[in-house]
Amino acid sequence: MTCCANTSARSRSLTSVELSPETRREIDTLARRFGQPLVIDSPIPDSFDDPIRKPDRYGEVCMVVRRPSGAVLLSIKTFYPRGAYRLPTGGIAPGEPIFAALRRETHEETGLQTDVRRFLAQIAYHGEGATIGTPLFHTFAFLLDETSGTLGALDASEQIEDWREAAVGDLPRVADFLDGLQTQGTQDIGGDWRAWGKFRAVVHRAVHQALASA
């Protein structure tokens, strides 16, 4: 789950977050089961804390929940810049399997029952100017089909304000909006919304690429 950042997180330096051997084996298993993901290394500005400096996670799952209409779900939180809808994500705790985090976070954040369909993308982020091969955070994106349930976060601490449906073809525009957020410091993410938006734009472009090439 992603919540407001504690500004004390600044004390955590952006050191390398290498994947454990167990996690690498799980990624191989998930790729065999749900398809080979796009593998992306992306430089990002790192002048924000949440989620990349949060000590309770080394990465996150991105939940691409496809509704019966074929549209995917976007959410916005109460403290986000206006219009900053995005694909929902949730943290993976150290030692927690990726798949367990995916199932847990999808249920907690959406309240929906889903079936996992595809492993879409594996993204490693690097601070701008850092050497490729020293990731500071990871995102694993999956396509899930809604099967039942009523949409709504089960945990009020998620601070989800609203949901919106978007066609897969609209994801590049969602990415462009996030990429264009203006510089504005905030304690909610422990840094700059502009940098956060550029980070968040990456997975939307990756998901669109993966789904468009299917």
Residue, then its C-alpha position, 0 to 999 in steps of 0.5 A: m500500500t502507498c500512503c503519505a510519506n514520512t519526511s524522515a525517509r530522507s535519511r534513507s540513501l538511494t542505494s542499490v536495491e538488487l533482487s534476491p535469488e529467490t525473487r529472481r527465481e519467482i520472476d522466472t516462474l511467473a514469466r513461464r506461467f503468465g508470459q515473458p514481460l517487457v524488461i525495462d531499465s529507466p532513469i528517473p529523477d529521484s527528488f522524492d521519497d514515496p515510494i522509492r525510499k520507503p523502508d518497507r518495500y524494495g519495489e511494487v506491483c502495478m495492477v492493470v485491472r481490466r473491466p468487462s468493458g475492456a477498459v482498465l482502472l485508474s485511481i487518484k488519491t486525495f492528496y494528488p495533483r488534480g487530474a493525476y489519475r494513474l494505474p494503481t500500485g502496491g508495495i512488495a515487502p522485503g521477503e514477500p513473494i511478488f505474486a502474494a503482493l499482487r493478490r493482496e494489494t489488488h484485493e485491498e485496493t480495489g475490493l474486486q475479485t480478479d484473475v491474473r492474465r499476463f505478466l506485462a513488464q518488469i521495470a528497474y529504475h535508476g537515478e539520473g546519471a547512475t550506472i545501469g545495473t544499480p537499481l533503486f526501485h522495481t515495478f512488476a506490472f500484471l494484467l488482471d481481469e475483473t471477475s466479481g465484487t464491488l469496486g472500492a478500497l477496503d483500506a481507508s488508509e489508501q486515501i483513494e478519492d476516485w476511480r476512472e476507466a481508461a481505454v488501453g489506447d489512452l495510456p500514453r496520454v495518461a503518461d504524458f499528463l503525469d510526465g508534465l506535472q509541474t514542480q511543487g514540493t510536498q510532504d505527501i511524497g517527501g519531495d517534488w511532484r514533477a519528479w514523481g510524475k516522471f517516475r509514474a509515467v514510465v509504467h503507463r508507457a510500458v503497459h501500453q507497449a506490452l498490451a499493444s504488441a499482444 
